[in-house]
Amino acid sequence: MKKRIFFPDLDLLRTIACMFVLVAHIAWDGLEKLYPEIAENRFLAFFFVNGGLGVQIFFMLSGFLITYLLLQEKTSMGFINIKNFYIRRILRIWPLYFLVVGFVFIVYPALKHFANLTGSSAENPLFYIFFIGNFDVIRILGSPNASLNSMSAITWSVAIEEQFYLFWPLLFMLFSSKKVVGAMSIILLLSSTFILFNNLNGLQVYYHTFSNFLFLSTGGVLAWLYTYHNTLLQKLITGGNKARYFILAALLLVLIYAKDHMLFTRLGFLSYWILTAVSIGWFILQLLFDPNSYAKSNEHSRWVIAGKYTYGLYMYHRIAQWSVNTAVDKFIHTEGLAVVLFKIALCFSAAIMMSVLSYKYFEKPALELKKRFALFVKN
């Protein structure tokens, strides 16, 4: 008997990651002018101004899932069908990605002209066509006079994901399943070194492919340990029920309250990002090994099901935000709390509606085709 690989717990975590991004971009963007003190409160800032953590969770999940799938394929089949791997990734990522890129570079300029809206941006479409948009973001943000379009900028993390998809399966063609962890560990070390040498350049660290491989490769190492040392890992993670919750709480508190202190030390970004990766990894394992987890008990709950819409939510929310703000500002010219909350509610509603409709009518046909190339393993 064969089955498709599915982790409902990780769909739940994907939803949580997406909420970090949406709250930071939609809610905080609206509330920042009214309540700038939120950013000064470390606890509130962690939950309201922390879209970066959501992206880092996405990277860890990708590193874990892609590595786990590749390990299962090589163990079950004896080889990696790299053509099918790339087809699966293309069918999942490209349709929606290029729809958004097409909107940004073709439809959006026409809408601006039609609505007599001012403002220019400095994006180079070639960077986005070839999935290196993160380097365009670095270029633009590093230029004092250039402005960045948030609707195209949001694709920076997808660009890094695509670079990861292009490169990662090659490791499994070069190394055996047991030895590939050595290559992943070297990549993790190189990524850490890159972060260390660019410690004072936050822009470079945050958006560069090499630095974000810290999360992708950590997810990969975690998947390897989960595959080959599952029992030992389970004992380590679930050895004491009370202790594991204490560790989770301690990690969370350190992430919240030590961020400012750690970022301005000699090890800066590296120390905080390693702590973040360890915390995300610990949380992933808690979800996977807990037989009574919320996701396992509620596979059909909205929070778990929402995982399949997160790609659309992530890609569309800036378009929804621009559309709502532009429309509301045409009729309402004040910026009180009621108006801001109204905009936030509309933005969330529009983003959700766009992602649900997109999944049903635009993404699903490609996903149905993707099933022809799906990976099945022995149960």
N, C-alpha and C positions, 0 to 999 in steps of 0.2 A: 504493500500500500504506500502511496506517495501523497505528500501534502505540501501546500504552499507554506512558507515561513511567515508568521504573523505574530507581532508582539503588541497586544492591546495596551499594555502599560506604557509603551513608548509613544503610542498615539496620544495618550493622555498628556505625557510630558511635552509632546510637540504642541499641543494646544496651549499648555502653560507658557512655553517659550514664545509662541505667537502673541499671547496676551501681554507679555513684557514689552514686546516691540510696539504693539498697537497702543497700549496705555502711554508709553513714552512719547510716541509720535502724535497721537490724536489728543489724548487728555492733557498731557503736559504742554504740548504746543499751545493749547488753548488757555491753560491756567497760568502759564509762566508769567505773563505780563501782570496778572492780577495778584498772584501769590508767589513771588520770586523766592520767598523764604522757604518754600518747600525744598528747594535745592540745597539749602543750608542744613536741613534736618536729615541726618544720615539715614534714619529709619525710613522716612517718607521717600527720600531720594532713591533708596534702593528699589522700591516698588513702583515709583512713578517716573523716574528718570533713568531707567536702566535697560534701554532697548538693546544695548550691547550684550548683556547677559543672555537675552533671548536668542540672539544670533549665535553666541558661543554654545548654547544648548543645542541649537540646530546643527552646528558643526560636529559636536560630540556625537549626536545621534547618527549623523551621516557616516562618520568614521566607524562607529560601532556596527551599524546595520550593513553597510557595504562590505566591511571586512568579514563580518559573520557570514553573509551570503556567499562571498568568494571562498571562504574556508569550507563551507558546506558543499559548494559546487565542486571544488577540487577533491574533497574527500569522497563525495558520492560518485562523481563522474570520472575522476582521475585527471581532469584537465579543466581549463577555463575557456568557455566559449565566448571569446572576447567580442565577436560580432554581435551575438545576442545581448551581451552586457551593454554595449554601446547603444544598441537599438532600444533597449528598455529605458535607458537614461534619456535618450533623445525624445522618445514618445511621451515621457513624463514631464520633461522640463521645457523642451523647445516650443511647443505650440503656444502656451501661455506666455512664456518669456518674450517671444517675438511679437506676440499681440501687444504686449505692453510697450516694447521698444518701438513698434510701429506707431502706436498712439503718441508716444513722446516726440518722435522725430517727424511724423507726417500729420497726424490729426491735431495735436496740441498747437503747433504754430498756426494752423488754419483757424482754429477756434479763437486763439488770441487775436488774430487779425480781424475776425468777424466781430468779436466783442470789444474791439478797440482797447485791448489790455496792453500795458507797457511792460518793459522788462526784457532782458536778454539773458541767455545762458551760454556757457562756453563748452558744452559737451561735444566730443568728436564721435559721431555715430559709428565709425569703424571700430572703436574700442568695444562697443556694445554688441556689434554684429559678431565679433570674434571672441566674445566672453572674456575680455580683459578690462571690463569697465571699472574694476577696483583701482587700476592704475590711473585711469582718467580722473577718478575722484581724488586720488592723491595729488595729481597734477593741478586740478582746479582749486582744491582747498589750499594748496601750497602757493597759489598765486594771489597776491593781495587785492587785485582788482576784478577777479573773475567771480561770477556767481554760479551757484550749483542748483540745478533743477532737482528737487527732491524726488520727483517721479522716476527719473532715470537713475538717480543715486542709489535708490533702494535695491537696484539690481547688483550692487557690488558683491554682496555675499553669494548670490547665485553664480556670478562669474567665478568666484573661488571654488564653489562646489563643482562647477564644470571642469575646472582645471584639475581638481582632485579626481574626478571620475575618469578623466583622460589618462592620468598618470598611475593611479593606484593599482588597477588590475595587472599592470605590467610587472609589478613586484611579484605577483603570484605566478607569473609565467617564468620569472627568473629564479625564484626560490621555492623550495618545498614548503608545504604548509607548516611544518614544524620549525623551519629556519627563517621563515618570513618575518617573525617577530624581531629578529636581529636587525633586519633592514628598517622595520618600522621604528625601532628604538633609536637607530642612528638618525633617522629623519627627525624624530622628536628632539634629539640632542642638537641637531643643526638648527632647528627652529628656535630652540631655547637660546642658542648662541646668537642668532640673528636678533632676537628681542633684546638680549643683553647689550649688544653693540649699538642698538638704536634706542636705548633706554630714554634718552632725552628728546626723541622725536616721536611724540605720541601719535601724530598723523600717520607716519610710516608704520608704526607697530600695529595700529588699529586696523588699517585697511590692506596691508600687504599680505600676499599669499603665503610667504614663508613664515611669517609670525603666526598666522591663523592655522598653519599646519600643526601647531602645538595641540590644538583641540582635536583636529581631525586624526592625527596619529595617536593621541592618547585614547580616543575612541577605538581606534584599530587595535592597540595593545590590549585594551579592555576586552574586546571581542575575542581575541586570541586566548586570553586567560579564561574567559567564560566558556570557550570551546574545549580547551585541553586541561584545565584545572578547575572544573566546575565545582566538584565536591569540596575541595579545599577553599575555594572562594566563598562558597555558600556558608561553610563553617565560620570563616572569618567575618562575614557580613552579618550573619544571623546568630552568632554564638551566644549573645546575651540580648534578650529583647529590650531590656531597659537601657543597656549600654549603647545600643545602636541608635536609639532615639536621642540619647544624650549627645552622641557624636554628631548627629545631624544638626541638632540645635546649636552645638558649639561651632560647627563649621559655618552655619548661617550667621551667627552673631559676629564671628570674625570677618566674614565677607562684608557685613553691613558696617561695622564700626572701625575696622582696621584699614579700609580702602585708602583713605586720604593719607594715612601715615605710611603705608607700604609703597604707594605710588611715588612718593618723593624720597625714597631711600635709594641707596646705590643700586640695589637689585630691582627696585621699582616695579615696572610692568611684569617682569619675569616672575617675581615672587608672588604677586597677586594673581597673575594668570595661572600659575601652577596650582595655587590654592583653589582657584575657581574650577579648574579642570578636575582636581581631586574631589571637590564637593559635588560637581555634576556627576562624575563617575560613581561616587558613593551612592548618590540618589538613584541613578540608573539601576545599580545592582540591588538596592533596597526594593525597588519596584519589581524587578525580575524575579527575585528570590522569595518575595512575600506571597504565600499562597492565598492570602485573604485580602490582597490589595484591592483598592476600589475598582481599578480597571478590569481585573480578572472577574470580579463579582458583578460588574456592570458594563459588560462589553457593548451593550446597546444604549448606554447613557449618552446624553448630548455631549458631555465633555470628551468622551472617547471618540464618538462618531465625528465630532468637530475636527479631529486630527486630519481627516482627508480633505478638509477645506482650508487648511492653514496655508498651503502654498498660494492659493488664490487670495486669501486674506492678506498675506504678506505683500503680494505683488500689486494688488488693487488698492490698498488702503490709502496710499498717497494720491492716487487719481480721485478716489472718493472724497478725500479731504479737500483737494483743490476744487473739485466741482461744487461741493457743498459750500465752502467758504466764498467762492466766487458768486454763487447764486444768492446766498443770504446777504452778502455785503452790498448787492445791488438794491436791496429793499430796506435793510436795517443798517443804520450808520452809527450805532453806539456799540460799546464793547463791555457792557455790564456782565455780572455773573450769570444772569438768566440767559442772555444771548450766547455766552460762551458755552454754557451747559446745553443749550439748544443745538448749537453747532456740533458739539461733541456727540450728542445722541444721534443726530442726523448722520454724522460721519461714520459712526459704528454701524448704524442701520444700513447705510448705503454700501459699506464695505462687505458686510455679511450678505446682503442681497446679491451683490455682484459676484461674490465668490461661490455662492450656492448655485446661481443661474449658470455661471461659467462652468462649474464642475459638471452640472447635469447636461448642458447642451453643447459645450465646447471641448472640455477636457475628457469627458467620459468616452467619446468615440475613440480617441487615441489610446485611452487606458484599456478599452476592450481589445484593440489591436495589440497592445502591449502584452496581453495575456497569452498570446501565441508564442511569445518568447520568454514566458515566465519560468522561473527556476522552481522545480519540484524536487524534493529530497525524500529519501526513504523515511517512513514514520518509525 
